[in-house]
């Protein structure tokens, strides 16, 4: 595409587009409207105008508008169409784009922002539809290939600024900046101790959620990526407030950039799963219902995973009646002033409180709030990098302060030299998923 600007980025314009009208889109739109004195006109854009209209109506009903003179608008756009997204940016005059549509759209929206000079944010790494077992590092497969063009044109792109990835990357940067001279390990721990009352549901996009826990696990150790079967490493951790939980090593976005920018010996992501979730997951997998390979059903070719996603509860529908809290944080070990140190940087989020404020559950809230906090940092210049960056490349302090102002406070438990005794345990694979998946690829 021929860029609308060359050399330096055009001056950042007031106005923001929230692209996507799911659960995270709702949170981002609500928070953007609550800060529209700084962000300017808010446009909620979606392929489904009824969803965007519903979010707009709820914002107005709740009175979540800081500056009533700034309009809250709705637009219809196909996020996979770069030209259409660029046209929307020009029509609205927006200076910032928060892409919370499917991560399949990342490349098209990045192209539109390059063409128009609009600052770009998203919440997860790009996934090519139908692609499985992508090679590490994931960002190098697509997004980083565009980095030079963003630098040449002076356009800001902040990749993966939800909570995990996103705030957890900022926690890693904060640990390096303020708490450690050298880092041995970063364990990113994610546990949801809430209860939505459904027999089985995913808290975000079912296709993405289920795929990330059935693919090979990739983590970073001793200067290289390690690949192991899913559910083959676990640990138990006693979380503040939430108590003891078992977590499994899961492949996740963070280490695919952290390894490059934070010199740690090991970086690993851990997620908690309840027994029922694992039992249902195993059954679905063994029946072939998690396959992304289309099958012929009465002349129609349908991927079982897409069909399953269509019948599972919409993650946005889980919010009402959801109780309990989640906790996400980085347990970091290393040395400071020649002595061992362990620090847990973390945040809590209460499902019911999120619903009362913006009509969402905590998983959507913890993704949407950091994206808007980052947009505010771009607007005030502290994160307007004028190039493509991952979160840990930026100063964590303005972002973490803004995230707290926007509703997600964060905490530091400093254990000092009292290093905890938890260790990842390796055992026989619970489910032989990688082999099964590859058999179905053919």
NORTA-V789586 format. One record per pair of residues at least 12 apart in sequence whose C-alpha atoms are under 8 Angstrom apart, sorted by the first residue. I is the first residue (numbers start at 0). GAP is how many residues later the second one is. If there is no record, write none. Layout:
i->[I	I]
gap->[GAP	GAP]
This chain:
i->[0	0	1	2	2	2	3	3	3	4	4	4	4	5	5	6	6	6	7	7	7	7	8	8	8	8	8	9	11	11	11	11	11	12	12	12	12	13	13	13	13	13	13	13	13	14	14	14	14	14	14	14	14	14	14	15	15	15	15	15	15	15	15	15	15	15	16	16	16	16	16	16	16	16	16	17	17	17	17	17	17	17	17	18	18	18	18	18	18	18	18	18	19	19	19	19	19	19	19	19	19	20	20	20	20	20	20	20	20	20	21	21	21	22	22	22	22	22	23	23	23	23	23	24	24	24	25	25	25	25	26	26	26	26	26	26	27	27	27	27	28	28	28	29	29	29	29	30	30	30	30	31	32	32	32	32	32	33	33	33	33	34	34	34	35	35	35	35	36	36	36	37	37	38	38	39	40	40	40	40	40	41	41	41	41	42	42	42	42	42	43	43	43	43	43	44	44	44	44	45	45	45	45	45	46	46	46	46	47	48	48	48	51	51	52	55	55	55	58	78	78	78	78	79	79	79	79	80	80	81	81	81	81	82	84	84	85	85	85	85	85	88	88	89	93	94	94	94	95	95	95	95	95	96	96	96	96	96	97	97	97	97	97	97	98	98	98	98	99	99	102	102	102	102	102	103	103	103	103	104	105	105	105	106	106	106	109	112	113	113	113	113	116	116	116	117	117	118	118	118	119	119	119	120	120	120	120	120	120	120	121	121	121	121	121	121	122	122	122	122	122	122	122	122	122	123	123	123	123	123	123	124	124	124	124	124	124	125	125	125	129	129	131	132	132	135	135	135	136	136	137	137	138	138	143	146	146	149	149	149	150	150	150	151	152	153	153	154	154	154	154	155	155	155	155	155	155	156	156	156	156	156	157	157	157	157	158	158	158	158	159	159	160	160	160	160	160	161	161	161	161	161	161	162	162	162	163	163	163	163	164	164	164	165	165	165	166	166	166	167	167	167	167	167	168	168	168	168	169	169	169	169	169	169	170	170	170	170	170	171	171	171	171	171	172	172	172	172	172	172	173	173	174	175	178	178	179	179	179	179	180	180	180	180	181	181	181	181	181	182	182	182	182	182	182	182	183	183	183	183	183	183	183	184	184	184	184	184	184	184	184	185	185	185	185	185	185	185	185	186	186	186	186	186	186	186	187	187	187	187	187	187	187	187	188	188	188	188	188	188	188	188	188	189	189	189	189	189	189	189	189	190	190	190	190	190	190	190	190	191	191	191	191	192	192	192	192	192	193	193	193	193	193	193	194	194	194	195	195	195	195	195	196	196	199	199	199	200	200	200	201	201	201	202	202	202	202	203	203	203	204	204	205	205	206	206	206	209	210	211	211	211	212	212	212	213	213	213	214	214	214	214	214	215	215	215	215	215	216	216	216	216	216	217	217	217	218	218	218	218	218	218	219	219	219	219	219	219	220	220	220	221	221	222	228	228	228	228	229	229	229	229	229	229	229	230	230	230	230	230	230	231	231	231	231	231	231	231	232	232	232	232	232	232	233	233	233	233	233	233	233	233	234	234	234	234	234	234	235	236	238	241	241	244	245	245	246	246	246	246	247	247	247	247	248	248	248	248	249	249	249	249	250	251	253	254	254	254	256	257	260	260	261	281	284	287	288	288	288	289	289	289	290	290	290	290	290	291	291	291	292	292	315	315	315	317	318	318	318	318	318	318	318	319	319	319	319	319	320	321	321	321	322	322	322	323	323	323	324	324	324	324	324	325	325	325	325	325	325	326	326	326	326	327	327	327	328	328	328	328	329	329	329	329	330	330	330	331	338	339	339	339	340	340	340	340	340	340	341	341	341	341	341	341	341	342	342	342	342	342	343	343	343	343	344	344	344	344	345	345	345	346	346	346	346	347	347	347	348	348	348	349	350	365	368	368	368	368	369	372	372	372	372	373	373	375	376	376	376	381	382]
gap->[110	114	113	111	112	113	111	112	113	110	111	112	148	146	147	145	146	147	144	145	146	147	108	144	145	146	377	107	83	84	106	107	367	80	81	82	83	24	25	26	27	79	80	81	82	24	25	26	27	28	77	78	79	80	81	16	23	24	25	26	27	78	79	80	81	82	25	26	27	28	72	77	79	80	81	24	25	26	27	79	80	81	82	25	26	27	60	78	79	80	81	82	24	25	26	27	32	79	80	81	82	23	24	25	27	30	31	34	79	80	29	79	294	181	292	293	337	341	76	340	341	343	344	75	76	343	29	332	334	342	331	333	337	338	341	342	340	341	343	344	13	15	26	25	29	34	328	33	338	341	375	340	26	31	32	33	39	30	31	32	33	30	31	32	29	30	31	34	29	30	33	338	341	337	340	30	29	30	31	32	53	28	29	30	31	29	30	31	32	49	12	28	29	30	31	29	30	31	32	29	30	31	32	33	29	30	31	32	28	25	26	27	22	23	21	16	17	18	299	22	26	29	30	24	25	28	29	27	28	26	27	29	30	29	24	27	23	26	27	29	30	27	29	26	24	22	23	24	22	23	24	25	279	16	21	22	23	24	22	23	24	273	274	277	21	22	23	24	22	23	20	21	22	23	24	22	23	24	25	21	16	19	20	19	35	36	47	42	35	36	39	41	36	37	38	37	38	36	37	38	36	37	38	36	37	38	39	40	250	254	36	37	38	39	40	249	36	37	38	39	40	42	43	244	248	35	36	37	38	41	129	13	14	18	34	35	128	13	16	17	162	163	83	82	83	82	89	120	119	120	115	118	117	118	244	240	241	236	237	238	235	236	237	235	233	232	233	230	231	232	233	228	229	230	231	232	233	228	229	230	231	232	230	231	232	233	229	230	231	232	230	231	206	209	210	213	230	204	205	206	207	208	209	203	204	207	89	90	164	203	87	88	89	88	204	225	203	224	233	20	86	160	161	162	85	89	222	223	221	222	224	226	229	230	158	159	174	175	225	14	90	158	160	220	89	219	220	221	222	223	222	223	157	86	157	164	154	155	156	161	153	154	155	156	81	82	152	153	154	80	81	82	149	150	151	152	80	81	82	148	149	150	151	79	80	81	82	146	147	148	149	78	80	81	82	144	145	146	147	80	81	82	83	143	144	145	79	80	81	82	140	141	142	143	58	80	81	82	138	139	140	141	142	57	80	81	82	136	137	138	139	54	56	80	81	82	135	136	137	80	133	134	135	49	131	132	133	134	128	129	130	131	132	157	127	128	129	122	123	125	126	127	124	125	77	80	112	111	112	114	110	111	113	112	115	160	161	111	159	160	104	110	103	106	98	99	102	80	79	38	39	40	17	37	38	16	219	220	14	15	36	218	219	12	13	14	35	218	12	13	32	33	34	32	33	34	32	36	47	48	49	50	35	39	45	46	47	48	44	45	46	43	44	42	200	203	204	205	19	20	199	200	201	203	204	17	18	19	198	199	200	16	17	194	195	196	197	198	15	16	191	192	193	194	12	13	14	15	36	190	191	192	12	13	187	188	189	190	186	185	88	83	85	27	26	27	23	24	25	26	22	23	24	25	19	20	21	22	18	19	20	21	18	17	15	12	13	14	133	134	131	132	130	149	148	16	15	16	19	14	15	18	12	13	14	146	149	12	13	14	147	148	44	45	48	43	32	33	36	40	41	42	43	32	35	39	40	41	31	29	30	39	27	28	29	26	27	28	23	24	25	26	37	22	23	24	25	36	37	19	20	21	22	18	19	20	15	16	17	18	13	14	15	16	12	13	14	12	78	76	77	79	73	74	75	76	77	78	72	73	74	75	76	77	78	69	70	71	72	73	68	69	70	71	65	66	67	68	64	65	66	61	62	63	64	60	61	62	13	17	59	12	12	42	34	37	38	39	33	26	29	30	33	25	28	26	21	22	25	16	12]
